[in-house]
């Protein structure tokens, strides 16, 4: 890592970034123009992905079924709009103070689709939408887990991402070669609504990194009353599943199998979770983690 990149990482950590990864723009080769960072900034050399952890305690009230607003604020809306937005713009300012242009980018769902017409015949329609989980893999921060959510070696499922595009040539973060997720078909039973289909697996490949994932019926996820939230950016976006019982069980599994570096004195789950299995909200005891 060169001296400037080292200073850059140190500064990002000092202003509150828990995760930071750098992908050279070449790692995005092959993406369609309407998903490519260079469509937004043709001179981009480095794609910087910055992340903020979701406190495990923000999930506690959902796990107990007694307090949901703590997660929706400290794990979702405030975390992105305030606690992550501020360090993101500070990191962008650091780059611009060093005479490199930096474009801070909010995480918008790619399902939104274009909302305008091309300004030139060879340009994609606005708005170009970059897949942030895809970019985080390219930036060396982790992998896409079996349940089609991003997982890191530090926090598992517990992080949010923003992005910065810059013409600064920064030392790339190596792609992660650590296997975080054990990709078990048994994870399908984590969903009480049957949204996870382990019989329809596929392999996702990002920058040469291959990851096996299950099929997910996101329409069922949108109806989930077990902690999932509607996508607050756009109604077509995937539901936020991090606080849902499937992801809380998955998180507990990653902790129990010692896959994460962010460790705690006590386990997250000590009793079977509550579950809502039908539209009539019949409450039953869920299964424990394996």
C-alpha positions in Angstrom: 0.0 0.0 0.0 1.5 3.4 -1.0 1.7 6.2 1.6 -1.2 8.2 0.3 -3.5 5.2 0.3 -2.4 4.4 3.9 -3.2 8.0 4.9 -6.5 7.7 3.2 -7.4 4.5 5.1 -6.3 6.0 8.4 -8.3 9.1 7.8 -11.4 7.1 6.8 -11.2 5.1 10.0 -10.6 8.2 12.1 -13.9 9.8 10.9 -16.0 6.7 11.6 -15.8 4.3 8.7 -15.8 0.7 10.1 -15.1 -0.8 6.7 -13.2 0.6 3.7 -12.2 -1.2 0.5 -10.8 0.0 -2.9 -11.6 -1.5 -6.2 -9.7 -0.4 -9.4 -12.2 0.4 -12.1 -10.9 -2.5 -14.1 -12.6 -4.9 -11.7 -15.9 -3.6 -13.1 -15.1 -4.7 -16.7 -18.1 -6.5 -18.3 -20.8 -4.6 -16.5 -23.6 -3.0 -18.5 -23.3 0.8 -19.0 -26.4 1.3 -16.8 -24.7 -0.4 -13.9 -21.1 0.8 -14.5 -19.4 3.4 -12.3 -17.6 4.8 -15.3 -20.9 5.8 -16.8 -21.2 8.3 -13.9 -17.6 9.4 -13.9 -15.7 8.5 -17.1 -12.3 9.4 -15.5 -12.8 7.2 -12.4 -9.8 5.2 -11.5 -10.8 3.9 -8.0 -14.2 2.8 -6.6 -14.1 3.2 -2.8 -16.7 1.4 -0.7 -17.1 2.6 2.9 -19.2 0.8 5.5 -20.7 1.4 8.9 -21.5 -1.5 11.2 -25.1 -2.1 12.4 -24.8 -2.5 16.2 -25.8 -5.9 17.2 -27.8 -4.3 20.0 -30.0 -2.6 17.4 -31.4 -6.0 16.6 -32.1 -7.0 20.2 -35.6 -5.5 20.4 -36.6 -7.3 17.2 -35.1 -10.5 18.4 -37.3 -10.2 21.6 -40.3 -9.0 19.7 -40.6 -6.0 22.0 -39.0 -2.9 20.3 -38.8 -2.4 16.5 -38.0 1.3 16.2 -34.5 1.0 17.5 -33.5 -1.1 14.5 -35.4 1.0 12.0 -33.5 4.0 13.2 -30.1 2.9 14.4 -29.8 -0.1 12.0 -31.4 1.4 8.9 -32.5 5.0 8.3 -30.4 7.0 10.7 -27.5 4.7 10.2 -27.4 5.4 6.4 -28.7 9.0 6.3 -26.6 10.3 9.2 -24.0 8.1 10.8 -22.7 6.8 7.4 -23.4 9.8 5.3 -21.2 12.1 7.4 -18.0 10.0 7.2 -18.7 9.4 3.5 -18.7 13.1 2.7 -15.6 13.6 4.9 -13.7 11.0 3.1 -14.7 12.6 -0.2 -13.5 15.9 1.2 -10.2 14.4 2.1 -9.7 13.3 -1.5 -10.7 16.7 -2.8 -8.4 18.4 -0.3 -5.7 16.4 -2.0 -6.8 17.6 -5.4 -8.6 14.5 -6.5 -12.3 14.6 -7.5 -14.5 12.5 -5.4 -18.2 11.6 -6.0 -20.1 10.4 -2.8 -22.9 8.1 -3.8 -26.0 7.0 -1.9 -27.1 3.3 -2.0 -30.1 3.2 -4.2 -31.8 0.0 -5.3 -31.0 -1.1 -8.8 -34.5 -2.3 -9.2 -35.6 1.4 -9.5 -34.6 1.4 -13.2 -34.0 4.5 -15.3 -36.0 7.6 -14.6 -35.1 9.8 -17.7 -33.9 9.8 -21.2 -30.3 9.6 -22.5 -28.6 12.9 -22.9 -26.5 11.5 -25.8 -27.1 8.5 -28.1 -24.2 6.6 -26.6 -25.1 7.2 -22.9 -27.4 5.1 -20.7 -30.5 6.8 -19.4 -30.4 8.4 -16.0 -30.1 7.4 -13.3 -27.2 4.9 -13.6 -27.5 2.6 -10.5 -24.6 0.7 -9.2 -25.1 -2.5 -7.1 -23.4 -1.7 -3.8 -23.2 -5.3 -2.6 -21.6 -6.2 -5.9 -19.2 -3.3 -5.5 -18.3 -4.3 -2.0 -17.2 -7.7 -3.2 -15.1 -6.1 -5.9 -13.6 -3.9 -3.2 -12.5 -6.9 -1.2 -14.8 -6.5 1.8 -16.4 -9.9 1.7 -18.8 -12.0 -0.3 -22.4 -12.6 -1.2 -23.7 -15.2 1.3 -26.0 -18.2 0.5 -29.1 -16.1 1.4 -28.1 -13.4 -1.2 -27.0 -10.8 1.3 -23.5 -9.4 1.7 -21.4 -10.8 4.5 -18.1 -9.5 5.9 -15.5 -11.3 8.0 -15.9 -8.5 10.6 -19.7 -8.2 11.0 -21.4 -10.8 9.0 -24.7 -9.3 7.8 -24.4 -6.2 10.0 -23.2 -3.3 7.8 -24.4 -0.6 5.4 -22.5 0.8 2.5 -22.0 4.0 0.6 -19.6 4.6 -2.2 -17.1 7.2 -3.6 -15.9 7.4 -7.1 -12.5 9.1 -7.6 -9.8 9.8 -10.2 -7.2 9.1 -7.5 -5.2 5.9 -8.2 -5.4 4.2 -4.8 -3.8 0.8 -3.9 -6.5 -1.8 -4.5 -7.8 -3.9 -1.6 -7.2 -7.6 -2.5 -10.3 -9.6 -3.3 -11.4 -11.6 -0.2 -10.4 -15.3 -0.4 -11.9 -16.1 3.0 -14.9 -18.4 3.0 -17.4 -16.8 5.5 -20.6 -18.6 4.6 -20.7 -22.4 4.7 -23.6 -22.3 2.1 -25.7 -25.0 3.7 -29.1 -26.0 2.2 -30.3 -26.1 5.8 -30.4 -22.3 5.8 -33.7 -22.6 3.8 -35.5 -23.5 7.0 -34.7 -20.2 8.5 -37.6 -18.6 6.7 -41.1 -19.4 8.2 -42.7 -18.3 4.9 -40.7 -20.6 2.6 -39.1 -17.8 0.7 -35.7 -19.5 0.5 -35.5 -22.3 -2.1 -32.4 -24.4 -1.7 -33.5 -26.6 -4.6 -32.9 -23.8 -7.0 -29.3 -22.8 -6.3 -27.2 -20.8 -8.7 -23.6 -19.5 -8.8 -23.0 -15.8 -8.7 -19.6 -14.7 -10.1 -18.2 -11.2 -9.3 -14.7 -10.3 -10.5 -13.8 -14.0 -10.8 -15.1 -14.8 -7.3 -17.8 -17.6 -7.5 -20.4 -17.8 -4.8 -23.3 -20.3 -4.5 -26.6 -18.8 -3.5 -30.2 -20.0 -3.0 -33.2 -18.7 -4.8 -35.2 -16.1 -2.8 -38.8 -15.2 -3.4 -38.6 -11.5 -2.6 -42.4 -11.1 -3.0 -42.8 -13.4 0.1 -40.1 -11.3 1.9 -42.1 -8.2 1.2 -45.0 -9.8 3.2 -42.8 -10.9 6.1 -43.9 -9.8 9.6 -40.8 -11.3 11.2 -38.7 -8.1 11.2 -38.3 -7.4 7.5 -38.9 -3.8 6.3 -40.1 -2.4 3.0 -37.3 -0.8 1.0 -37.5 2.9 2.0 -35.8 4.2 -1.1 -38.2 2.7 -3.7 -41.2 0.3 -3.7 -39.5 -1.9 -6.3 -36.4 -2.3 -4.2 -35.7 -5.5 -2.3 -37.1 -5.5 1.3 -34.6 -4.9 4.0 -34.1 -8.4 5.6 -31.3 -7.8 8.1 -33.6 -7.8 11.1 -35.9 -10.6 9.7 -35.8 -13.9 11.6 -34.0 -15.6 8.7 -31.1 -13.1 8.9 -31.0 -13.0 12.6 -30.7 -16.8 12.6 -28.1 -16.6 9.9 -26.1 -14.0 11.9 -26.3 -16.2 15.0 -25.1 -19.1 13.0 -22.1 -17.2 11.7 -21.2 -16.1 15.3 -21.7 -19.6 16.7 -19.4 -21.1 14.0 -16.7 -18.5 14.8 -16.7 -16.9 11.4 -16.7 -13.2 12.5 -14.0 -11.1 14.1 -16.4 -8.8 15.9 -17.0 -11.0 18.9 -19.2 -10.7 22.1 -19.0 -12.1 25.6 -22.5 -13.6 25.3 -24.3 -15.2 22.4 -26.9 -13.3 20.5 -29.5 -16.0 20.7 -30.2 -18.0 23.9 -33.8 -19.2 23.1 -35.9 -20.1 20.1 -37.1 -17.0 18.2 -40.7 -15.9 17.7 -42.1 -16.3 14.3 -45.2 -15.2 12.4 -46.1 -17.9 9.9 -49.4 -16.7 8.3 -51.3 -13.6 7.4 -53.4 -14.2 10.5 -50.3 -13.7 12.6 -50.3 -17.1 14.3 -47.3 -16.9 16.6 -45.2 -19.9 17.2 -41.8 -20.8 18.6 -39.2 -20.9 15.8 -36.3 -23.3 15.6 -33.0 -22.7 17.3 -29.8 -22.3 15.3 -27.9 -25.4 14.4 
